[in-house]
Each structure stands twice: as C-alpha cells, then as structure tokens.
C-alpha cells in the first residue's frame, strides 16, 4: 500500500508527536508499505529556538520531504501568520507526489492545518483520508477564531476516519466542537519498550540521595513547567531534599529559567535532547514529573513508565487514561501547586510508595502499550478505507476572520 503521512512537526522539533510519527513510520516500513512523509518545519530563528527547526532527518525506508512553513514564519508581518499559504503548500506537495506515483491513503497528523490539507487534496485526487486528532485540536484550535473552528468542524465531519488517543480526549473534543462520539476510533499511545527500559539491575522505586526529579518535553506553562518550579519552592521551604532537571526547549523556557533564578532553586536546564538521547535521561532520574493541564495522550508518561520511574502528574485529559492516582502514579488537579508539592513530598520521602507505583506502571506499560499492536490497528484502518471514495461534500473555502494565533502561531 502506498501511504502519504503528513506530519505537522517532525524531528528536530521536540514533541511527543514527533516520537509517535517516527514509530508509526517504522511500523509501516517493516510491514512492507511504501511510505512518503511530508513535514513542515520552522526555519526562522524564533521558530527554531522555540520548537526546534530545520529539515526533518531521514527515516530508513521512508521518502521524507521537508517543507518550510514560510506562511507561519510571517507572523511579524502585516496580517500575521499566513496559515493558508502553508496549507496550500502542503496540498500542492501532496498532489505532486501523487502525480509521481498514486497514493492509496492520505494520513494527517493533527486536524488543523494538516487534516484540512489532506481533505483539500482528497477533493482533487479521490484518495481516502485518515486524520489523527492531537492535543491542540481538542484543547484550543478552533476556540481562537471562526476560520479555524470551521476548518476543524469540516475535518471532524468529513475525514474518512478519525483517530484519537483516548476516551477522555475524545469526550473533550465532542463537548467543545459538537461532533458525534461515534466518529472517533480510539488508538492509544504506545512506547518502544526495547528502547525505553530500566537500567540493568535497576529495581523500580530505588533512588539516589537526594531523589532526582525529571521534567522532559516541551517547556511550556500549559505543560505545567512553571507549576513544577513553584512546587519545588514549597519543598525547599519544607526542607525536603531534591535534585531537579528540566529537559527540553519551548515557548516558556526563558520564563522558567527566570523563575528558577528568582526562587534560587538550582534546577538544571539540560536543553534540547533528541529522541536517541531520551532513554539515558530517564534512566538518570528517579521520578518523572508532568504537571500538564491537558494532553492528547502523553507519550512522555509512557516513556517514564517503561523506564521504571514513578510518575507525578495531573488528573488531566490524556493522562488519566494511563495513570491512576495511588495505583500507578500520583495525580493532582492541574494548576493546584500545593497539591503537586504534596505529591512530590510523598514520592520523595516514601520509598515503599515509590517502589509500588513504579513497579505497577512498568508492568502495565509492558503489557498494554506495544507499538506492534498500535501499528497493526492503524494499518487495519488503512485497509478498511483503501479503494473507497473519500467524503468530499464540504465547502473548500473557509470564512476569513481575525485570529490571535496569527501574531503568535504557537504550534498551529
């Protein structure tokens, strides 16, 4: 089968979705499919610094095409970011590749702008579409303006298959955008357990002195990065010892560095870490901390589980589906810094609790979140739609409205 995979941000961009994409691509290649990936990237200094930028690297067995998102880079110009220009570039790239050798299925990662791009391409070439709905699609894309709300509604109502990571996230999309729950197929996150695993001889829950707390991913206040620092300040006031590392880059890295200096915490900011470096970072930690406000499905939590770490996170969309309070992690409400600090205090000072949570999480991860199973499920969906006529009964012209993200695109 010939598959077009349209990624919003691929490596070197730091994102759980980059990780998700590369693992799916590897599964498709291993199954013998002919895969082309098109991925846009930021090439300007601002976008590169915040998200990681530059051409996507090669993926063995995959035709990789990088397209610079020049429209998004125009955010400082009159009128702001030109998302429409980037959508048109994606569509034209897909059409050119299809003309070179026809595709059987178009799979977009993110509803907007990628899902909208494959729907527009499908109108022209008659190839069925699969769209993976990701974090921003449910949490905030479409709440920004009527243009993007209408784009999301057309994707949600006219993609031939909609994939989503978990039930809590599906319910959020249903409630916010009014689409039928029946439109979604749950395809959970997955993790490479061969890559992410405890160090040899490691016993789940064992820890250094002081206990090493680890935040990894996009450094973003919506991921709880600032809340983490404020919770550490409470631990310092309580004389609870810890060592803390924040790994990654993101829109709030400068704010976090400034907050850490203001509080005198001494947090280590380790900067950009590519996917190959991540397993060693987890194995150099004792507790994973993800005080996120919402996820599509948390890949970093799965990586931490597979690495034998105890996790402290939030009872948030996309987290509660894999972590359960007191069973395989500790959860507080998003934004509740005192409760986050109390969970951190408990995980640091109670070694038996830490061991129980880490052991339960590791066992569940090995049993449930296999890339082999997830890859088979997605390939089965491709087979279901292959050869069918796409749903093209939508208006390809969106209304034009002002949008706050034209001045600050923030992953749109």
Buried (B, 14 or more C-beta within 10 A) or exposed (E): BBBBBBBBBBBBBBBBBBBBBBBBBBBBBEEEBBBBBBBBBBBBEBBBBBBBBBBBEEBEBBBBBBBBBBBBBBBEEEEBBBBBBBBBBBBEBBBEBBEEEEBBBBBBBBBBBBBBBBBBBBBEBEBBBBBBBBBBBBBBBBEBBBBBBBBBBBBBBBBBBBBBBBBBBBBBBBEBBEBEEEBBBBBBBBBBBEBBBBEEEBEBBBBEEEBBBBBBBBBBBBBBBBBBBBBBBBBBEEEBEBBBBBBBBBBBBEBBBEBBEEBEBEBBBBEEBEBEEBBEBBBBBBBBBBBBBBBBBBBBBBBBBBBBBBBBBBBBBBBBBBBBBEEBBBBBEBEBBEBBBBBBBBBBEBEEBBBBBBBBBBEBBBEBBBBEEBBEBBBEBBEBBBEEEBBBEBEEEBEEEEBEBBEEBBBB
